[in-house]
Amino acid sequence: MSRLSESRISHLAHLIIDGLWKEDLADFPNEARALGETKNVLNEFFNHEDRLDEIVRQKIQSLSRPVPPGSREWDVLYRKYLEEELRKQRK
């Protein structure tokens, strides 16, 4: 489940569809379908981001010594592990 509500996802999807239309970047023969697909893509994106976040947090928690959340070390480890996970997924 994404950390964004259905209402926020819907709002973002409308902004994207409206922006594409206003900038004359796309025409939508079926606007409802385009909106639905945009919502699906946004949900997948944010769910994927949430899964990565969980993996990275678990890696930090599994270290032999505790690293306090919010500390500089925690932030550095978070970025490092996130980059590692992103590289793994690109392969």
N, C-alpha and C positions, 0 to 999 in steps of 0.2 A: 504494500500500500504506500502510495506516494505521500510525502509530507505536505503536499499541497492539496487543498480541498478541491472537490469537483468544480465548485464555483470559480476558484482561481484558475484551474486548468481551462475551463470554458472561456473565461475572460481572456486569457492569453491566446487561445485558439482564435477567438473573434478578432483580437488585435492583429494577429498574423494574417488571417484571411483578408481583413479590411486593408491592411498595409499592402499586401500583394496586389489587391484590386486597385487601390488608389494610385499606386506607383506604376500601374499598367504592366505589371510583371506576369500576371496570370489572369485568365478568365476561367470561371467555374460554371460549366453547364449545369451542374448539380451542386449548388452551394451547401446544401445540408450534408451531402456526402463528403464534400471537401472539409467541412467543419468537423464532421465525425472522425475522419482520417487524421486531421490535425490534432484533435484531442487524443486519439490513440497514440500517435507518435510522441506527443508531450508526456503522456502517462508512462510510456515505455522508457523514455529518456530519464525521467525523474525516478522511476523505480530502479533503473540500472544504477543511477547515481546513489540511491539509498543503499543498494546492495554493496556497492564498492565501499561506501562509508562504513558499513557494518563490518566488512572484512578487515579494513584497515584498523578500526577500533579494536577488534578482537586480537589482531597481531600485537598491538601496543599493550593490551591487557595481559597477553600471554608472556611478556618478557619476565625474566627471573626477578627483576626488581621493579617496584612500582614507579611509574612515571606519572606525576600529577597532571591531570587535564588542565589545559590553559597555560602550562609552563612553556618556556621557549623550547626545551627539549621535546616535549610532546608535539608541539607544532612542527618541528623539524622532522621528527619521526613520521608524523602523519603525512606530510608532503612526500617524504621519501617512499613510504609504503604505498601511497596512492599512485605515484609515478610507476612503481614496480608493477602494481596490478594493471595499470593501463597498458604498460608495455607487454605484459603477458597476454592480454586480450587482443592486442594488435597482431600477434603471431598467428 
